């Protein structure tokens, strides 16, 4: 019969899976089985009371949710969404790249969130919202006379005779959401995408929602219509990575300007939840105008948890391992002891993250030592606590590689189109990557255009003379493209850069289009060039961006460390995590000099080619070594299964071959070669030498 100690040695540390959890609750997987109901239950009750008030009188409320790093703010937002999604529609609003883009960013994030399907439902929040409108349920003769679309618009205009911005187009696009063929472009228009002429014609609209004023009014439309369905909860999170004001502090005032406008102009049926780190709030709230602070209806503070709650949190993580043995440990947190918690947190209080990090360390110590199971004797348990601890310090570089691989894998699954991001967001992600690579002289807003300045940046490379400019636009509308090209032409005439690159995958129009003519004059000669966008580059940039958000919020955990932004940048350089990003390669950020000939794309090697096979072998091998280094000892079959989960294109033979190579290279050691492979334990050599 397999013992719990053997299971512990074979398993991946269950507390490692908690290393990176902040972010969009519609995109991050949060397993409800890990919820401890008693943790922050008072906060959940206050949120419910506030939401019930909005449901009752339709008046918007603002709730400030403050907590220390590691207190579980982002996870709590996910719990709030899961618990109350039947009462309201939920929107996650992450950090915005520019304060003069905040309304459009909020609208974009709101529509993106409404496109997700809530648990237990078959349709998106957006379709549920539309289909609950009385006008959508109309039947009878009127529909036959007017047609469904016209009748829908007519009845909604009757329900809302005034106060709806651009009513005909707005109501028409709402109806188009019910057409599966028009649904994608209807969502894009509501988000504010600058659609091409064909898509605008299909939706029967004239132009995009392309200004802050239009985005504000469109959100007001959503609020007015929500009175007939359910309120919308806007959750602002990860505020430490928003843009900064001239004094260098984060521009929190921009968010509170939005909040005050929502209240002053009576944009009803919203619950605004602002999640922020306590220290960030203390440092920056003094820079927010007093009148705007007065618009906060409820202030909540996440308190530390007690040791009983910490124990329950640890038990949730260990339950699946305990279930694998018949003779279950008497303690639900074995191999961790209650005395471990009491010794680490003598005050009887801690934060959820610190409890989980203690769990990681004690579990790792149990993996690394050959002590007998001491579950029943209290005296033996005391001896265990007093025994010299085995070092559980992880290899930070190996731990980061695993964090990167897992986050990159999530990014690939949730980002499928370049236009999921607005141009300012793409530029922000590119700038962050450049900063990590220590590129000199980065300046944003190269283009001399109030509308398109945030589509651009400039920088220096050590072996290239003059400032390099870059413009990234994926807006399909060719009128907008013409204005971007005019701004490029003006920037060059003003000498803002010596070399200018256009990054774009969308169409360029034909020779009949004025934008195409300007494009040909600027980007088909020398030295300015056009670079084709590719999804792989976007995945690299988006992955790093999510890690930056986490590091700025103090929520990124790598092994046994919580790196800040500067430390994250050092890890990225040391691990060369961005080295294979095609866009960064093409721009010459690793070589120091851009080499572009003609229109440059970033072609991918076909799967199955020798080069692709070698790359996959290298990636599998690097993953295996990084996982063994972080776990220090684990079962061979567990290691193999983790590699197959990470690389679905690999097979068992390829992974086994890589394990054997690591053994021959003395990177990994098999502790018991005489037993069948499934029963073998693997470790790194320094663990074996202890």
C-alpha positions as MATLAB code, in Angstrom:
seq = 'XXXXXXXXXXXXXXXXXXXXXXXXXXXXXXXXXXXXXXXXXXXXXXXXXXXXXXXXXXXXXXXXXXXXXXXXXXXXXXXXXXXXXXXXXXXXXXXXXXXXXXXXXXXXXXXXXXXXXXXXXXXXXXXXXXXXXXXXXXXXXXXXXXXXXXXXXXXXXXXXXXXXXXXXXXXXXXXXXXXXXXXXXXXXXXXXXXXXXXXXXXXXXXXXXXXXXXXXXXXXXXXXXXXXXXXXXXXXXXXXXXXXXXXXXXXXXXXXXXXXXXXXXXXXXXXXXXXXXXXXXXXXXXXXXXXXXXXXXXXXXXXXXXXXXXXXXXXXXXXXXXXXXXXXXXXXXXXXXXXXXXXXXXXXXXXXXXXXXXXXXXXXXXXXXXXXXXXXXXXXXXXXXXXXXXXXXXXXXXXXXXXXXXXXXXXXXXXXXXXXXXXXXXXXXXXXXXXXXXXXXXXXXXXXXXXXXXXXXXXXXXXXXXXXXXXXXXXXXXXXXXXXXXXXXXXXXXXXXXXXXXXXXXXXXXXXXXXXXXXXXXXXXXXXXXXXXXXXXXXXXXXXXXXXXXXXXXXXXXXXXXXXXXXXXXXXXXXXXXXXXXXXXXXXXXXXXXXXXXXXXXXXXXXXXXXXXXXXXXXXXXXXXXXXXXXXXXXXXXXXXXXXXXXXXXXXXXXXXXXXXXXXXXXXXXXXXXXXXXXXXXXXXXXXXX';
ca = [
       0.000    0.000    0.000;
       1.376    3.414   -1.004;
       2.075    5.665    1.976;
       1.294    9.367    2.196;
       5.031   10.078    2.515;
       5.668    8.330   -0.795;
       2.821   10.302   -2.424;
       4.366   13.530   -1.113;
       7.768   12.701   -2.592;
       6.273   11.870   -5.996;
       3.875   14.810   -6.231;
       4.277   18.310   -7.557;
       4.087   20.688   -4.626;
       0.353   21.582   -4.500;
       1.162   25.080   -3.273;
       3.191   25.866   -6.401;
      -0.046   26.103   -8.374;
      -0.915   29.228   -6.396;
       2.129   31.153   -7.616;
       0.270   33.326  -10.132;
      -3.399   33.970   -9.692;
      -4.205   37.681  -10.028;
      -5.886   39.059  -13.088;
      -9.063   38.916  -15.107;
     -11.546   36.637  -13.326;
     -13.059   35.729  -16.702;
      -9.709   34.434  -17.978;
      -7.925   33.066  -14.894;
      -9.076   29.674  -13.680;
     -10.161   29.772  -10.048;
     -11.208   26.414   -8.651;
     -14.187   26.923   -6.283;
     -13.176   23.794   -4.330;
     -10.273   25.828   -2.897;
     -12.615   28.452   -1.435;
     -12.751   28.674    2.360;
     -16.175   30.128    3.085;
     -15.172   31.801    6.341;
     -12.342   33.806    4.733;
     -13.509   37.371    4.002;
     -17.136   36.314    4.510;
     -17.871   39.732    6.045;
     -16.637   41.405    2.835;
     -18.898   39.202    0.708;
     -21.862   40.186    2.883;
     -21.093   43.908    2.512;
     -20.752   43.556   -1.275;
     -24.079   41.732   -1.444;
     -25.786   44.442    0.594;
     -24.356   47.113   -1.697;
     -25.427   45.208   -4.819;
     -28.925   44.703   -3.412;
     -29.191   48.472   -2.934;
     -28.334   49.034   -6.603;
     -30.914   46.416   -7.637;
     -33.523   48.084   -5.436;
     -33.184   51.759   -6.362;
     -30.998   51.576   -9.531;
     -28.625   54.217   -8.134;
     -24.927   53.570   -8.838;
     -22.695   52.825   -5.845;
     -18.906   52.831   -5.505;
     -17.144   50.380   -3.240;
     -13.436   50.654   -2.356;
     -11.815   47.303   -1.570;
      -8.368   47.735    0.023;
      -6.004   45.037    1.204;
      -2.318   44.284    1.608;
      -0.390   42.429   -1.093;
      -1.150   38.764   -0.520;
      -4.486   39.370    1.188;
      -6.380   37.806   -1.721;
      -8.027   40.823   -3.372;
      -7.982   39.492   -6.934;
      -9.072   36.031   -5.825;
     -11.876   37.621   -3.817;
     -13.102   39.465   -6.923;
     -13.426   36.068   -8.594;
     -15.411   34.739   -5.635;
     -17.682   37.783   -5.769;
     -18.294   37.194   -9.479;
     -19.054   33.492   -9.001;
     -21.360   34.125   -6.059;
     -23.395   37.026   -7.460;
     -23.305   36.482  -11.228;
     -26.999   35.555  -11.149;
     -27.803   38.949   -9.640;
     -25.649   41.085  -11.919;
     -23.397   41.101  -14.973;
     -19.688   41.400  -14.201;
     -16.962   43.314  -15.990;
     -13.243   43.155  -15.207;
     -11.351   46.366  -16.013;
      -7.586   46.008  -15.903;
      -4.941   48.761  -15.940;
      -5.225   51.302  -18.747;
      -2.237   52.479  -20.820;
      -3.190   56.174  -21.118;
      -5.493   58.309  -18.952;
      -6.915   60.015  -22.045;
      -8.019   56.521  -23.159;
      -9.700   55.495  -19.885;
     -13.355   55.707  -21.016;
     -12.659   53.754  -24.191;
     -10.610   51.268  -22.166;
     -13.472   50.812  -19.680;
     -16.012   50.334  -22.478;
     -13.724   47.873  -24.259;
     -13.130   45.815  -21.123;
     -16.833   45.886  -20.257;
     -17.924   44.515  -23.623;
     -15.087   41.966  -23.570;
     -16.320   40.736  -20.190;
     -19.947   40.637  -21.298;
     -18.908   38.283  -24.104;
     -17.997   35.561  -21.567;
     -20.456   32.820  -20.602;
     -21.272   32.669  -16.863;
     -21.132   29.360  -15.014;
     -24.310   27.365  -15.477;
     -25.373   29.317  -18.564;
     -25.187   28.501  -22.261;
     -25.041   32.044  -23.596;
     -22.779   35.015  -23.025;
     -23.647   37.721  -20.526;
     -24.255   40.007  -23.510;
     -26.893   37.732  -25.077;
     -28.508   37.065  -21.707;
     -28.678   40.821  -21.210;
     -30.308   41.413  -24.621;
     -32.762   38.536  -24.477;
     -34.154   39.714  -21.133;
     -35.266   43.012  -22.684;
     -39.074   43.249  -23.075;
     -38.656   44.493  -26.659;
     -36.864   41.309  -27.624;
     -39.827   39.196  -26.555;
     -42.400   40.990  -28.696;
     -44.577   38.843  -30.906;
     -47.527   39.255  -33.245;
     -48.725   41.391  -36.112;
     -46.457   44.386  -35.460;
     -43.419   42.208  -36.034;
     -44.768   41.017  -39.368;
     -45.499   44.595  -40.484;
     -42.320   46.315  -39.366;
     -39.899   43.382  -39.336;
     -38.114   42.144  -36.236;
     -35.210   44.596  -36.310;
     -37.290   47.718  -36.923;
     -39.847   46.683  -34.319;
     -37.076   46.042  -31.771;
     -35.641   49.526  -32.373;
     -39.119   51.113  -32.382;
     -40.107   49.549  -29.057;
     -36.835   50.393  -27.325;
     -37.108   53.993  -28.504;
     -40.616   53.998  -27.027;
     -39.256   52.698  -23.710;
     -36.402   55.233  -23.766;
     -37.722   58.308  -25.629;
     -34.730   60.407  -24.525;
     -31.303   60.061  -22.994;
     -29.985   57.308  -25.275;
     -26.909   58.297  -27.240;
     -27.093   57.518  -30.970;
     -30.286   55.553  -30.330;
     -31.009   54.148  -33.811;
     -27.509   52.760  -34.293;
     -27.155   51.546  -30.693;
     -30.482   49.693  -30.634;
     -29.839   48.316  -34.113;
     -26.469   46.873  -33.093;
     -28.051   45.374  -29.957;
     -30.472   43.542  -32.212;
     -27.622   42.442  -34.501;
     -26.045   40.678  -31.525;
     -28.744   38.024  -31.909;
     -27.564   37.201  -35.439;
     -24.674   34.674  -35.208;
     -23.110   36.065  -38.390;
     -23.215   39.687  -37.185;
     -22.452   38.979  -33.513;
     -18.622   39.242  -33.814;
     -18.599   42.591  -35.616;
     -21.439   43.929  -33.458;
     -19.278   43.214  -30.391;
     -16.285   44.866  -32.051;
     -18.297   48.007  -32.771;
     -19.600   48.168  -29.198;
     -16.002   47.811  -27.941;
     -14.948   50.769  -30.058;
     -13.043   49.026  -32.872;
     -12.628   51.215  -35.960;
     -14.276   48.775  -38.376;
     -13.885   48.817  -42.138;
     -16.557   50.193  -44.441;
     -18.028   46.777  -45.248;
     -18.595   45.908  -41.578;
     -20.053   49.341  -40.804;
     -22.474   48.887  -43.713;
     -23.500   45.425  -42.493;
     -24.330   46.910  -39.063;
     -25.976   49.983  -40.643;
     -23.807   52.381  -38.632;
     -21.790   55.352  -39.852;
     -18.671   55.400  -37.723;
     -16.825   53.873  -34.778;
     -17.018   54.809  -31.096;
     -13.663   56.548  -31.349;
     -13.697   59.310  -28.733;
     -13.757   59.461  -24.949;
     -17.083   61.316  -25.058;
     -18.695   58.684  -27.268;
     -17.391   55.858  -25.053;
     -18.757   57.592  -21.942;
     -22.172   57.993  -23.522;
     -22.151   54.390  -24.730;
     -21.502   53.174  -21.163;
     -24.385   55.382  -20.048;
     -26.549   53.592  -22.632;
     -25.589   50.244  -21.112;
     -26.538   51.536  -17.661;
     -29.945   52.802  -18.799;
     -30.813   49.534  -20.535;
     -29.593   47.544  -17.507;
     -32.593   48.899  -15.586;
     -34.729   46.392  -17.497;
     -32.386   43.478  -16.806;
     -29.634   43.414  -14.159;
     -27.012   45.909  -12.930;
     -23.433   45.788  -14.186;
     -20.541   45.414  -11.734;
     -17.380   47.191  -12.947;
     -14.336   45.765  -11.142;
     -11.205   47.953  -11.454;
      -8.141   45.922  -10.476;
      -4.312   45.943  -10.713;
      -4.154   49.721  -10.412;
      -0.399   49.824   -9.705;
       0.338   49.501  -13.433;
      -1.846   52.326  -14.720;
      -0.188   55.295  -16.405;
       1.596   57.873  -14.293;
       0.966   61.575  -13.823;
       3.627   64.234  -14.354;
       4.791   63.909  -10.734;
       5.659   60.246  -11.303;
       2.828   58.854   -9.181;
       0.143   56.624  -10.672;
      -2.714   58.703  -12.055;
      -5.429   57.524   -9.685;
      -7.241   60.833  -10.178;
      -8.205   59.722  -13.702;
     -10.200   56.791  -12.290;
     -11.932   58.981   -9.725;
     -12.788   61.495  -12.446;
     -14.612   58.655  -14.188;
     -16.282   57.617  -10.941;
     -17.491   61.143  -10.190;
     -18.860   61.602  -13.706;
     -20.777   58.324  -13.348;
     -22.356   59.680  -10.141;
     -22.824   63.308  -11.196;
     -24.410   62.502  -14.547;
     -26.498   59.736  -12.975;
     -25.148   56.840  -15.006;
     -27.333   54.387  -13.105;
     -27.362   50.622  -12.551;
     -23.640   50.196  -11.930;
     -21.757   48.895   -8.924;
     -18.176   50.173   -9.200;
     -15.658   48.097   -7.244;
     -12.160   49.594   -6.931;
      -9.632   46.988   -5.734;
      -6.371   48.510   -4.510;
      -3.351   47.732   -2.325;
      -3.642   49.426    1.077;
      -0.229   51.117    0.837;
      -0.984   52.322   -2.686;
      -4.204   53.860   -1.419;
      -2.453   55.560    1.516;
       0.230   57.009   -0.774;
      -2.052   58.221   -3.557;
      -5.422   59.047   -2.004;
      -4.038   62.435   -0.901;
      -3.559   63.262   -4.588;
      -7.238   62.621   -5.336;
      -9.557   65.610   -4.995;
     -11.663   65.602   -1.831;
     -14.904   65.955   -3.817;
     -14.049   62.788   -5.735;
     -13.178   60.863   -2.560;
     -16.624   61.765   -1.234;
     -18.146   59.712   -4.065;
     -16.979   56.458   -2.427;
     -20.071   54.951   -0.811;
     -18.468   52.032    1.040;
     -14.857   51.410    2.116;
     -13.860   47.841    2.939;
     -10.556   46.510    4.239;
      -9.426   42.907    3.836;
      -8.204   41.753    7.233;
      -5.664   38.994    7.962;
      -7.043   35.506    8.484;
      -6.764   33.498   11.709;
      -4.879   30.204   12.043;
      -8.030   28.083   11.769;
      -8.752   29.711    8.403;
      -5.109   29.297    7.381;
      -5.298   25.616    8.286;
      -8.489   25.215    6.247;
      -6.764   26.924    3.295;
      -3.838   24.482    3.491;
      -6.173   21.496    3.868;
      -7.988   22.419    0.652;
      -4.703   22.177   -1.269;
      -3.712   18.839    0.288;
      -7.071   17.095    0.076;
      -6.483   15.466   -3.331;
      -3.155   13.970   -2.186;
      -4.649   12.625    1.041;
      -7.450   11.025   -0.983;
      -4.902    8.811   -2.793;
      -4.117    6.708    0.297;
      -6.373    4.399    2.313;
      -4.683    5.171    5.628;
      -5.328    8.889    5.616;
      -3.360   11.144    7.972;
      -5.218   12.238   11.091;
      -4.265   15.829   10.373;
      -5.843   17.283    7.198;
      -2.744   19.441    6.678;
      -0.083   16.706    6.990;
       2.907   16.987    6.374;
       2.409   20.521    7.727;
       1.803   20.834   11.445;
      -0.409   23.200   13.378;
       2.740   23.977   15.367;
       4.344   25.188   12.128;
       1.584   27.794   11.803;
       1.807   28.793   15.440;
       5.596   29.130   15.295;
       5.552   31.130   12.034;
       2.625   33.369   13.011;
       2.812   33.802   16.797;
       0.253   36.606   16.690;
      -2.365   34.141   15.458;
      -3.018   36.102   12.236;
      -1.559   36.022    8.729;
      -2.373   36.742    5.096;
      -3.554   33.957    2.767;
      -0.431   34.182    0.606;
       1.909   33.837    3.590;
       0.012   30.755    4.785;
       0.322   29.205    1.326;
       4.031   30.042    1.139;
       4.571   28.361    4.515;
       2.693   25.372    3.128;
       5.014   25.328    0.141;
       8.137   25.391    2.320;
       6.986   22.701    4.759;
       5.724   20.453    1.946;
       9.052   20.874    0.162;
      10.911   19.979    3.367;
       8.839   16.807    3.610;
       9.726   15.908    0.026;
      13.425   16.388    0.687;
      13.912   14.361    3.860;
      13.520   10.696    4.753;
      11.816   11.117    8.105;
       9.205    8.496    9.093;
       5.536    9.368    9.175;
       4.660   10.905   12.549;
       0.964   11.475   12.395;
      -0.330    9.999   15.624;
       2.037   10.884   18.471;
       1.930   14.472   19.721;
       5.414   14.032   21.185;
       6.725   12.820   17.839;
       5.019   15.775   16.126;
       6.859   18.120   18.489;
      10.142   16.443   17.625;
       9.426   16.978   13.966;
       9.002   20.706   14.504;
      12.259   20.893   16.429;
      14.311   18.924   13.881;
      16.713   20.979   11.741;
      14.782   22.200    8.674;
      15.920   21.133    5.230;
      16.587   24.053    2.925;
      13.588   24.623    0.669;
      14.992   27.599   -1.197;
      14.121   27.197   -4.853;
      16.169   28.014   -7.924;
      14.621   31.397   -8.888;
      15.541   31.054  -12.555;
      14.050   27.553  -12.845;
      10.944   28.682  -10.956;
      10.548   31.681  -13.258;
      10.834   29.520  -16.373;
       7.907   27.451  -15.108;
       5.872   30.548  -14.301;
       6.626   31.888  -17.788;
       5.703   28.642  -19.559;
       2.426   28.303  -17.693;
       1.462   31.914  -18.261;
       2.470   31.743  -21.931;
       0.305   28.650  -22.337;
      -2.688   30.477  -20.823;
      -2.055   33.490  -23.044;
      -2.075   31.361  -26.203;
      -5.447   29.899  -25.277;
      -7.158   33.202  -24.478;
      -5.588   35.575  -27.056;
      -6.567   34.445  -30.551;
      -6.619   37.731  -32.483;
      -4.321   40.747  -32.536;
      -7.344   43.052  -32.426;
      -8.307   41.789  -29.000;
      -6.045   44.680  -27.976;
      -6.426   48.344  -28.879;
      -3.411   50.112  -30.401;
      -2.479   51.930  -27.134;
      -2.433   48.564  -25.357;
      -0.182   47.012  -28.002;
       2.232   49.936  -27.697;
       2.179   49.647  -23.907;
       3.079   45.942  -24.059;
       5.884   46.603  -26.533;
       7.252   49.417  -24.355;
       7.270   47.158  -21.280;
       9.240   44.485  -23.160;
      11.725   47.112  -24.378;
      12.199   48.378  -20.830;
      12.919   44.840  -19.634;
      15.575   44.531  -22.353;
      17.096   47.857  -21.236;
      16.537   49.635  -24.563;
      17.671   53.238  -24.255;
      15.733   56.434  -24.775;
      12.202   55.012  -24.941;
       9.640   57.760  -25.449;
       5.920   57.326  -26.058;
       3.654   59.390  -28.320;
       5.933   59.910  -31.304;
       3.130   60.895  -33.680;
       2.089   64.598  -33.597;
      -1.600   63.722  -33.431;
      -3.917   63.891  -30.392;
      -5.881   60.940  -31.770;
      -3.043   58.647  -32.806;
      -0.099   59.673  -30.599;
      -0.688   56.691  -28.294;
      -0.250   54.368  -31.316;
       3.487   55.125  -31.382;
       6.810   55.288  -29.557;
      10.492   55.892  -30.299;
      13.811   54.574  -28.968;
      17.558   54.238  -29.602;
      19.659   51.193  -30.517;
      23.391   51.243  -29.704;
      24.639   50.430  -33.211;
      22.102   52.439  -35.177;
      22.332   56.192  -35.685;
      19.364   58.404  -34.938;
      16.087   57.875  -33.124;
      13.913   54.974  -34.292;
      10.159   55.459  -34.432;
       7.481   52.760  -34.425;
       3.766   52.944  -35.166;
       1.423   50.009  -34.479;
      -2.125   50.161  -35.812;
      -4.519   47.321  -36.567;
      -7.652   49.447  -37.092;
      -9.245   48.078  -40.296;
     -10.913   51.358  -41.247;
      -8.990   52.840  -44.182;
     -10.031   56.421  -43.410;
      -8.413   56.053  -40.018;
      -5.409   54.443  -41.714;
      -5.068   57.496  -43.943;
      -4.962   59.784  -40.896;
      -2.297   57.578  -39.287;
      -0.227   57.818  -42.469;
      -0.635   61.625  -42.467;
       0.613   61.683  -38.878;
       3.600   59.528  -39.907;
       4.390   61.906  -42.752;
       4.210   64.895  -40.393;
       6.428   63.196  -37.783;
       9.124   62.580  -40.393;
       8.934   66.149  -41.699;
       9.352   67.417  -38.129;
      12.424   65.216  -37.680;
      10.972   63.321  -34.743;
      12.859   60.199  -35.801;
      15.374   59.160  -38.434;
      13.862   55.743  -39.124;
      10.172   54.828  -38.867;
       8.609   51.351  -38.789;
       4.953   50.488  -39.293;
       3.708   47.319  -37.561;
       0.434   46.151  -39.096;
      -1.278   42.957  -40.260;
      -4.577   44.497  -41.394;
      -5.110   45.418  -45.043;
      -3.568   48.544  -46.529;
      -6.198   49.338  -49.150;
      -5.566   49.646  -52.878;
      -3.810   52.282  -54.966;
      -7.095   54.168  -55.158;
      -6.989   54.830  -51.402;
      -5.203   57.945  -50.191;
      -3.864   56.069  -47.181;
      -2.311   53.421  -49.413;
      -0.643   56.110  -51.547;
       0.954   57.692  -48.495;
       1.946   54.251  -47.196;
       3.700   53.486  -50.492;
       5.576   56.778  -50.382;
       6.797   56.259  -46.806;
       7.193   52.533  -46.137;
       8.205   50.904  -49.416;
      11.520   52.696  -49.798;
      14.502   53.148  -47.527;
      14.990   53.426  -44.541;
      11.357   53.194  -43.355;
       9.767   49.750  -43.487;
       6.561   47.837  -42.841;
       6.630   44.873  -40.434;
       3.796   42.357  -40.547;
       2.281   41.526  -37.159;
       2.218   37.875  -36.049;
       0.290   36.181  -33.239;
       3.364   34.599  -31.665;
       4.824   38.051  -30.980;
       1.551   39.206  -29.441;
       1.560   36.116  -27.199;
       5.075   36.938  -25.976;
       4.194   40.568  -25.282;
       0.856   39.767  -23.628;
       2.455   37.116  -21.410;
       5.074   39.537  -20.160;
       2.431   42.247  -19.702;
       0.388   39.996  -17.391;
       3.509   39.298  -15.315;
       4.257   43.032  -15.137;
       0.737   43.689  -13.836;
       1.221   41.034  -11.165;
       4.675   42.279  -10.149;
       3.509   45.887   -9.874;
       0.612   44.757   -7.685;
       2.945   42.714   -5.472;
       1.029   39.576   -6.463;
       3.662   37.716   -8.479;
       5.207   34.772   -6.637;
       8.147   32.922   -8.203;
       9.155   29.920   -6.133;
       9.706   31.326   -2.642;
      10.077   34.950   -3.791;
       7.818   37.861   -4.675;
       9.801   39.838   -7.270;
       9.086   43.498   -7.886;
       9.143   44.980  -11.393;
      12.910   45.532  -11.480;
      13.578   41.972  -10.283;
      11.102   40.628  -12.845;
      12.960   42.476  -15.597;
      16.237   40.916  -14.426;
      14.664   37.440  -14.477;
      13.369   38.032  -18.010;
      16.840   39.015  -19.220;
      18.576   36.163  -17.411;
      16.099   33.544  -18.628;
      16.013   35.050  -22.163;
      12.247   34.537  -22.049;
      11.661   37.162  -24.768;
      14.540   36.033  -26.972;
      12.350   34.131  -29.436;
       9.747   36.874  -29.907;
       9.784   37.418  -33.705;
       8.871   41.111  -33.534;
      11.611   41.909  -31.030;
      14.086   39.938  -33.158;
      13.073   41.801  -36.305;
      13.477   45.152  -34.568;
      17.027   44.133  -33.664;
      16.567   44.578  -29.917;
      18.920   41.666  -29.200;
      21.463   42.457  -31.908;
      21.481   46.212  -31.378;
      20.762   46.974  -35.041;
      17.573   46.564  -37.059;
      17.870   44.565  -40.254;
      14.735   44.852  -42.351;
      14.536   44.231  -46.082;
      11.228   45.093  -47.712;
       7.953   44.172  -46.021;
       8.986   41.842  -43.244;
       6.846   39.109  -41.812;
       7.789   36.617  -39.172;
       7.226   33.181  -40.763;
       6.856   30.170  -38.519;
       8.481   26.817  -39.199;
       5.999   24.090  -40.039;
       5.365   21.462  -37.396;
       7.233   18.258  -38.082;
      10.254   19.852  -39.729;
      13.647   18.880  -38.268;
      14.156   22.395  -36.942;
      10.753   22.404  -35.262;
      11.432   18.967  -33.774;
      14.734   20.151  -32.335;
      13.033   23.212  -30.865;
      10.340   21.063  -29.232;
      12.996   18.694  -27.829;
      14.837   21.657  -26.326;
      11.659   23.127  -24.820;
      10.620   19.792  -23.304;
      14.067   19.251  -21.840;
      14.194   22.761  -20.363;
      10.747   22.294  -18.829;
      11.675   18.936  -17.284;
      14.856   20.311  -15.743;
      13.132   23.429  -14.421;
      10.343   21.361  -12.832;
      12.755   18.930  -11.150;
      14.851   21.862   -9.888;
      11.844   23.535   -8.308;
      10.461   20.286   -6.827;
      13.951   18.869   -6.038;
      12.463   15.375   -5.851;
       9.421   13.891   -7.608;
       7.982   10.805   -9.251;
       9.060   10.047  -12.791;
       5.523    9.373  -13.965;
       4.320   12.664  -12.437;
       7.141   14.503  -14.231;
       6.252   12.833  -17.515;
       2.553   13.654  -17.190;
       3.276   17.315  -16.418;
       5.422   17.557  -19.557;
       2.686   15.989  -21.703;
       0.153   18.442  -20.252;
       2.458   21.369  -21.008;
       3.342   20.173  -24.535;
       0.341   18.376  -26.098;
       2.292   18.025  -29.362;
       4.914   15.848  -27.638;
       4.501   12.120  -27.010;
       5.571    9.864  -24.153;
       8.606    8.551  -26.061;
       9.954   12.069  -26.656;
       9.573   13.020  -22.992;
      11.173    9.773  -21.756;
      14.083   10.325  -24.120;
      14.581   13.816  -22.705;
      14.548   12.465  -19.138;
      17.228    9.922  -20.058;
      19.323   12.679  -21.626;
      19.143   14.723  -18.433;
      20.262   11.680  -16.468;
      23.228   11.053  -18.799;
      24.201   14.729  -18.507;
      24.183   14.414  -14.689;
      21.496   17.066  -14.349;
      18.968   14.629  -12.867;
      19.458   11.435  -10.883;
      17.211    8.343  -10.685;
      17.176    7.287   -7.038;
      16.019    3.712   -7.577;
      16.828    2.433  -11.071;
      15.979   -1.186  -10.158;
      12.250   -0.504   -9.857;
       9.882   -0.011  -12.831;
       9.908    3.531  -14.339;
       6.480    4.372  -12.932;
       7.773    3.791   -9.404;
      11.032    5.702   -9.828;
      11.914    8.899   -8.012;
      13.985   11.613   -9.697;
      15.949   14.372   -8.009;
      18.553   17.012   -8.735;
      22.069   16.065   -7.645;
      22.400   18.577   -4.809;
      19.415   16.997   -3.014;
      21.037   13.558   -3.316;
      24.310   14.870   -1.853;
      22.690   16.225    1.347;
];
